[in-house]
């Protein structure tokens, strides 16, 4: 027995087929909550992805210009201000450059202490990212301030863990 389909159903089906065949582009010019700035370009056809481009870039901050003409010993303090979340990485990069330029050999106990400093920053940075930037998205909230109203315990837990990283 042959199944009867209405004319309306056939039209819908054809329209649906045309939509599936059409190439579609999703373009997001600004991605929030990424390190630096981000953008996404996605092109797909017939339900298959044809092209994806994810751009994440750090715009220039021109800190090099601030450094020109300054005493080299100021470099760690100046470079630490490049990023409020990860000052240790920038500060220690300046210290390493100075040590290399001056031929300084750092003893192992100091290297281990520096590693601990990096670990503290890593904990602080990752906790901040997870709790304050990602968690609101996962909970369908616009930001951490909204999250603090509905999930106060989680925000407080994140702040305690961030504090531990800072203490290290």
VOBA-1610 file (N, C-alpha, C; in pm, whole numbers, padded with zeros to 5 digits, always signed):
BEGIN
Unk+00083-00117+00000Unk+00000+00000+00000Unk+00088+00124+00000Unk+00060+00213-00089Unk+00139+00335-00104Unk+00090+00440-00004Unk+00186+00501+00065Unk+00154+00603+00164Unk+00125+00734+00093Unk+00014+00796+00132Unk-00023+00924+00074Unk+00039+01036+00156Unk+00098+01131+00088Unk+00150+01249+00158Unk+00079+01372+00104Unk+00058+01463+00190Unk-00011+01585+00147Unk+00084+01673+00068Unk+00024+01761-00013Unk+00103+01855-00091Unk+00185+01945+00002Unk+00124+01983+00113Unk+00192+02070+00210Unk+00317+02001+00264Unk+00308+01874+00295Unk+00422+01800+00348Unk+00534+01794+00244Unk+00499+01777+00116Unk+00601+01772+00011Unk+00672+01905+00000Unk+00599+02013+00007Unk+00659+02145-00002Unk+00755+02166+00115Unk+00712+02128+00234Unk+00797+02142+00352Unk+00923+02060+00335Unk+00907+01941+00282Unk+01021+01853+00264Unk+01120+01915+00165Unk+01070+01970+00055Unk+01159+02032-00044Unk+01228+02155+00015Unk+01152+02235+00087Unk+01212+02353+00150Unk+01320+02310+00248Unk+01291+02204+00321Unk+01389+02152+00417Unk+01515+02105+00344Unk+01496+02037+00230Unk+01611+01989+00152Unk+01695+02106+00102Unk+01628+02215+00057Unk+01702+02332+00010Unk+01782+02394+00124Unk+01722+02400+00241Unk+01794+02457+00356Unk+01915+02371+00391Unk+01899+02240+00385Unk+02010+02150+00417Unk+02123+02165+00315Unk+02088+02190+00188Unk+02190+02199+00084Unk+02263+02333+00086Unk+02199+02433+00139Unk+02260+02567+00139Unk+02381+02570+00231Unk+02480+02644+00186Unk+02598+02664+00269Unk+02564+02769+00374Unk+02596+02738+00497Unk+02569+02831+00606Unk+02699+02871+00672Unk+02702+02994+00716Unk+02821+03048+00782Unk+02781+03104+00917Unk+02856+03067+01017Unk+02841+03126+01150Unk+02969+03203+01176Unk+02953+03330+01204Unk+03070+03415+01227Unk+03049+03487+01360Unk+03143+03468+01450Unk+03140+03536+01579Unk+03265+03623+01584Unk+03244+03753+01575Unk+03358+03846+01569Unk+03427+03865+01704Unk+03354+03840+01811Unk+03414+03861+01943Unk+03376+03745+02034Unk+03477+03675+02084Unk+03455+03569+02181Unk+03494+03621+02318Unk+03403+03615+02410Unk+03432+03659+02547Unk+03503+03547+02622Unk+03569+03584+02727Unk+03630+03490+02820Unk+03742+03406+02757Unk+03818+03467+02670Unk+03939+03403+02620Unk+04057+03492+02657Unk+04173+03432+02661Unk+04295+03508+02689Unk+04325+03593+02567Unk+04321+03722+02580Unk+04340+03812+02466Unk+04208+03838+02399Unk+04204+03827+02267Unk+04081+03847+02191Unk+04059+03727+02102Unk+03934+03695+02075Unk+03907+03577+01995Unk+03794+03599+01896Unk+03792+03517+01791Unk+03687+03520+01690Unk+03671+03378+01636Unk+03552+03348+01584Unk+03522+03215+01531Unk+03453+03229+01397Unk+03495+03146+01301Unk+03432+03140+01169Unk+03403+02993+01142Unk+03278+02961+01113Unk+03237+02823+01089Unk+03151+02819+00963Unk+03188+02733+00869Unk+03113+02719+00743Unk+03073+02573+00730Unk+02943+02551+00706Unk+02899+02413+00690Unk+02793+02403+00580Unk+02784+02282+00524Unk+02689+02255+00416Unk+02638+02113+00434Unk+02508+02096+00420Unk+02445+01965+00434Unk+02482+01900+00567Unk+02490+01980+00669Unk+02521+01927+00802Unk+02666+01890+00823Unk+02752+01915+00724Unk+02893+01882+00735Unk+02976+02010+00744Unk+03067+02012+00837Unk+03154+02128+00853Unk+03254+02131+00737Unk+03261+02243+00668Unk+03355+02259+00558Unk+03479+02338+00599Unk+03460+02432+00691Unk+03573+02515+00731Unk+03550+02569+00871Unk+03655+02566+00952Unk+03651+02623+01086Unk+03778+02702+01108Unk+03762+02824+01154Unk+03879+02905+01191Unk+03853+02965+01329Unk+03941+02935+01420Unk+03936+02993+01553Unk+04058+03082+01567Unk+04034+03208+01592Unk+04145+03303+01605Unk+04148+03354+01749Unk+04258+03331+01813Unk+04280+03389+01945Unk+04414+03459+01939Unk+04413+03586+01965Unk+04536+03662+01955Unk+04544+03763+02068Unk+04662+03798+02099Unk+04691+03897+02203Unk+04731+04025+02133Unk+04652+04129+02146Unk+04691+04254+02081Unk+04818+04310+02144Unk+04896+04383+02069Unk+05020+04439+02126Unk+04988+04537+02239Unk+05072+04534+02341Unk+05053+04625+02454Unk+05165+04727+02462Unk+05267+04708+02383Unk+05377+04803+02370Unk+05452+04828+02500Unk+05464+04725+02583Unk+05541+04740+02706Unk+05689+04764+02676Unk+05732+04719+02559Unk+05871+04742+02522Unk+05902+04891+02521Unk+05805+04971+02478Unk+05825+05117+02473Unk+05841+05174+02614Unk+05769+05118+02710Unk+05783+05163+02850Unk+05922+05134+02904Unk+05982+05029+02851Unk+06112+04983+02904Unk+06229+05065+02849Unk+06212+05125+02734Unk+06323+05197+02673Unk+06369+05312+02762Unk+06501+05316+02782Unk+06561+05422+02861Unk+06551+05403+03012Unk+06492+05291+03055Unk+06478+05265+03198Unk+06596+05182+03247Unk+06621+05185+03374Unk+06722+05100+03436Unk+06675+04955+03423Unk+06764+04866+03381Unk+06724+04728+03356Unk+06668+04660+03481Unk+06705+04707+03599Unk+06657+04647+03723Unk+06508+04675+03747Unk+06452+04768+03673Unk+06309+04797+03684Unk+06223+04697+03605Unk+06286+04621+03517Unk+06212+04533+03427Unk+06117+04437+03498Unk+06158+04367+03604Unk+06063+04275+03668Unk+05938+04345+03722Unk+05954+04462+03780Unk+05837+04533+03834Unk+05746+04586+03724Unk+05805+04633+03616Unk+05724+04687+03506Unk+05653+04574+03431Unk+05726+04468+03398Unk+05666+04360+03320Unk+05560+04283+03399Unk+05569+04283+03531Unk+05468+04214+03612Unk+05329+04275+03592Unk+05323+04396+03542Unk+05195+04462+03522Unk+05134+04437+03384Unk+05199+04357+03303Unk+05144+04325+03171Unk+05011+04251+03186Unk+05004+04161+03283Unk+04883+04083+03303Unk+04850+04075+03451Unk+04729+04110+03486Unk+04688+04106+03625Unk+04663+03966+03676Unk+04642+03870+03587Unk+04616+03733+03628Unk+04746+03653+03640Unk+04843+03682+03556Unk+04966+03603+03557Unk+05092+03690+03563Unk+05106+03771+03667Unk+05223+03859+03674Unk+05355+03784+03691Unk+05351+03669+03757Unk+05475+03595+03784Unk+05544+03553+03654Unk+05468+03507+03558Unk+05527+03462+03431Unk+05604+03576+03364Unk+05545+03693+03360Unk+05612+03808+03297Unk+05730+03856+03381Unk+05709+03861+03511Unk+05816+03907+03600Unk+05936+03813+03592Unk+05911+03683+03597Unk+06021+03587+03593Unk+06088+03583+03456Unk+06013+03610+03350Unk+06076+03617+03218Unk+06177+03730+03215Unk+06142+03843+03275Unk+06237+03955+03282Unk+06358+03918+03367Unk+06334+03850+03479Unk+06444+03808+03566Unk+06536+03711+03492Unk+06477+03613+03422Unk+06558+03517+03346Unk+06642+03587+03239Unk+06584+03684+03171Unk+06658+03758+03068Unk+06775+03834+03130Unk+06751+03896+03245Unk+06859+03969+03313Unk+06969+03873+03357Unk+06930+03759+03413Unk+07030+03661+03459Unk+07112+03609+03342Unk+07045+03582+03232Unk+07116+03532+03115Unk+07213+03638+03062Unk+07168+03762+03056Unk+07254+03870+03007Unk+07376+03892+03097Unk+07357+03871+03226Unk+07466+03894+03322Unk+07545+03767+03355Unk+07506+03654+03295Unk+07577+03529+03319Unk+07555+03471+03457Unk+07441+03498+03517Unk+07410+03448+03651Unk+07367+03301+03643Unk+07425+03218+03729Unk+07385+03079+03741Unk+07302+03067+03869Unk+07178+03026+03855Unk+07086+03020+03968Unk+07100+02885+04038Unk+07123+02885+04170Unk+07136+02759+04244Unk+07003+02682+04247Unk+07013+02551+04259Unk+06896+02463+04254Unk+06789+02499+04359Unk+06824+02526+04484Unk+06718+02561+04580Unk+06636+02683+04536Unk+06700+02781+04475Unk+06628+02898+04426Unk+06541+02861+04306Unk+06590+02773+04220Unk+06511+02727+04105Unk+06384+02657+04154Unk+06398+02576+04259Unk+06282+02505+04315Unk+06183+02603+04378Unk+06233+02703+04445Unk+06147+02805+04505Unk+06070+02881+04396Unk+06138+02910+04287Unk+06072+02977+04174Unk+05964+02887+04114Unk+05992+02759+04107Unk+05893+02664+04055Unk+05768+02667+04143Unk+05787+02673+04272Unk+05675+02681+04365Unk+05595+02810+04342Unk+05665+02919+04317Unk+05600+03047+04287Unk+05514+03034+04161Unk+05569+02970+04058Unk+05492+02946+03935Unk+05369+02859+03964Unk+05386+02756+04047Unk+05274+02667+04079Unk+05162+02742+04150Unk+05199+02831+04241Unk+05098+02914+04309Unk+05020+02998+04210Unk+05093+03059+04117Unk+05025+03140+04015Unk+04937+03052+03926Unk+04984+02933+03894Unk+04907+02841+03810Unk+04776+02806+03878Unk+04782+02774+04006Unk+04660+02742+04082Unk+04565+02861+04081Unk+04616+02977+04117Unk+04534+03098+04123Unk+04470+03128+03988Unk+04548+03120+03883Unk+04500+03152+03749Unk+04393+03054+03701Unk+04418+02925+03721Unk+04323+02825+03674Unk+04194+02827+03754Unk+04204+02846+03884Unk+04084+02855+03966Unk+04001+02976+03923Unk+04068+03088+03902Unk+03999+03208+03856Unk+03926+03179+03725Unk+03995+03115+03633Unk+03937+03085+03503Unk+03816+02992+03516Unk+03832+02885+03593Unk+03725+02785+03606Unk+03603+02843+03678Unk+03625+02900+03795Unk+03513+02946+03877Unk+03453+03078+03830Unk+03536+03172+03790Unk+03486+03306+03762Unk+03451+03328+03614Unk+03512+03252+03525Unk+03485+03272+03383Unk+03402+03159+03322Unk+03439+03033+03347Unk+03367+02921+03286Unk+03239+02883+03360Unk+03244+02876+03491Unk+03128+02827+03568Unk+03000+02904+03536Unk+03002+03037+03527Unk+02877+03104+03492Unk+02819+03057+03358Unk+02905+03032+03260Unk+02857+02982+03131Unk+02791+02845+03147Unk+02855+02755+03220Unk+02800+02620+03239Unk+02667+02623+03313Unk+02649+02722+03398Unk+02525+02735+03475Unk+02421+02822+03405Unk+02454+02869+03285Unk+02360+02951+03209Unk+02344+03092+03263Unk+02449+03142+03326Unk+02445+03275+03386Unk+02537+03370+03310Unk+02507+03499+03310Unk+02587+03593+03231Unk+02725+03622+03289Unk+02740+03612+03421Unk+02868+03647+03482Unk+02875+03595+03625Unk+02992+03612+03686Unk+03013+03560+03822Unk+02931+03636+03926Unk+02899+03761+03900Unk+02816+03836+03995Unk+02676+03775+04004Unk+02622+03734+03892Unk+02492+03665+03892Unk+02506+03529+03959Unk+02618+03464+03934Unk+02642+03333+03995Unk+02650+03344+04147Unk+02707+03452+04197Unk+02719+03472+04342Unk+02582+03481+04408Unk+02483+03527+04336Unk+02347+03537+04392Unk+02279+03400+04401Unk+02305+03315+04302Unk+02235+03186+04297Unk+02321+03069+04344Unk+02452+03082+04340Unk+02545+02975+04376Unk+02655+03029+04465Unk+02617+03092+04572Unk+02712+03159+04661Unk+02820+03064+04712Unk+02782+02943+04748Unk+02877+02845+04801Unk+02989+02815+04702Unk+02953+02800+04575Unk+03054+02770+04473Unk+03149+02888+04453Unk+03095+03008+04452Unk+03180+03126+04435Unk+03275+03139+04554Unk+03225+03115+04674Unk+03311+03122+04793Unk+03419+03015+04789Unk+03385+02895+04741Unk+03484+02787+04728Unk+03593+02829+04629Unk+03553+02886+04517Unk+03650+02933+04419Unk+03742+03040+04476Unk+03686+03132+04551Unk+03768+03239+04610Unk+03866+03184+04713Unk+03823+03083+04789Unk+03916+03019+04886Unk+04032+02950+04813Unk+04000+02879+04705Unk+04106+02810+04630Unk+04200+02910+04563Unk+04144+03018+04512Unk+04227+03123+04452Unk+04321+03182+04557Unk+04270+03202+04676Unk+04351+03256+04785Unk+04466+03162+04819Unk+04441+03031+04815Unk+04549+02934+04842Unk+04661+02949+04740Unk+04625+02964+04615Unk+04726+02986+04512Unk+04805+03112+04538Unk+04736+03219+04577Unk+04805+03344+04610Unk+04897+03328+04729Unk+04855+03250+04828Unk+04937+03231+04948Unk+05067+03156+04917Unk+05060+03063+04824Unk+05181+02989+04785Unk+05280+03086+04725
//
